[in-house]
Amino acid sequence: MSHPSREAQLLLEELGWSAPGDLTVEEMAYACGLMIQRKEMEGSDGHILMNGSMGIINVNVAISYQPKINYVIAHEIGHARLHRQLSFFADNKKTLNEWYAKGPQEKEANEFAAELLMPEALFKKKVSKEKLSVKLIESVATYFGTSKTATFLRYREHGEYPVMVIFVENGVIKWKQPSDDFPYKWLSLDTRLPSYTVAGDHYYRQVLEPVPEKVDAIEWFPEDYTAQREPHRKLWEQCFPVGENSLVTCIWTP
């Protein structure tokens, strides 16, 4: 377990937290000596100002989606607990939403937030022996008060199926996050979304599948040597929209 995750676990233990509903993330912040303010902010989802052991977390008032508010606050608590020697952090959509964001402080704050909101042991218990689907992820996300995207990414770390989570914007693959055991790795970024996939059905033909569907691995990974050797290998896939021109799709092995 990484240092940020251990720090998040220690905080939960200090607060006596055992399950969602024990404390809100706002109450966790207050317990850490952090005040929360909602204010108008341009180009930033949130930031934290530290002064010794005290601090102020500012959250953009334009954000109304509670799971995102939860994540912004948890991320800033991470900065307070991990980077107290640095007095100011401003976080935009990129640093908050991309768990692989550049820079060690942002990566650490994201790891802290993930563990604080979705503790590993409890997360594993919620998904154990369950078939993967958007329906499962929605249920787990509701339980933890997190977004579906964040929950899928957490599943990538602690789920039972080898998976890859992919973000598509305007029909272009912008990022991918495979689990360590996912068999296909070669997927070029900034390339067009392949048409004969579940995500392709949604983007090009406005068809949103209500349940996971099987697709040919070669459709997603035409340049991957493993897929080329097994051109008839199938993968499960399901996607969901995250904006007017964006979607997240998850593919996993049967």
DAVEN-V671606 format. One record per backbone hydrogen bond with DSSP energy under -0.5 kcal/mol. NH is the residue of the N-H (numbers start at 1). CO is the residue of the C=O. If there is no record, write none. Layout:
NH;CO
NH;CO
This chain:
6;2
7;3
8;4
9;5
10;6
11;7
12;8
13;9
14;10
15;11
16;12
16;13
17;12
21;23
22;19
28;24
29;25
30;26
31;27
32;28
32;29
33;30
34;29
35;55
37;57
39;37
39;59
43;41
45;91
46;91
47;58
48;89
49;56
50;87
51;54
54;51
55;33
56;49
57;35
58;47
58;56
59;37
60;45
61;39
63;60
64;62
66;64
68;65
69;65
70;66
71;67
72;68
73;69
74;70
75;71
76;72
77;73
78;74
79;75
80;76
81;77
82;78
83;79
86;83
89;48
91;46
96;92
97;93
98;94
99;97
101;98
107;103
108;104
109;105
110;106
111;107
112;108
113;109
114;110
115;111
116;112
117;113
118;114
123;119
124;120
125;121
126;122
127;123
128;124
130;127
137;133
138;134
139;135
140;136
141;137
142;138
143;139
144;140
145;141
146;141
151;147
152;148
153;149
154;150
155;151
156;152
157;153
157;154
158;154
159;155
164;251
165;177
166;249
167;175
168;247
169;172
170;245
172;169
173;191
174;167
174;172
175;167
177;165
179;163
182;179
187;185
190;173
191;188
193;171
197;195
201;197
202;198
203;199
204;200
205;200
205;201
206;202
207;201
208;206
209;207
213;237
215;235
217;233
219;216
220;216
220;217
221;217
224;221
228;224
229;225
230;226
231;228
233;230
235;215
236;252
237;213
238;250
240;248
242;246
243;246
246;243
247;168
248;240
249;166
250;238
251;164
252;236
253;162
254;234
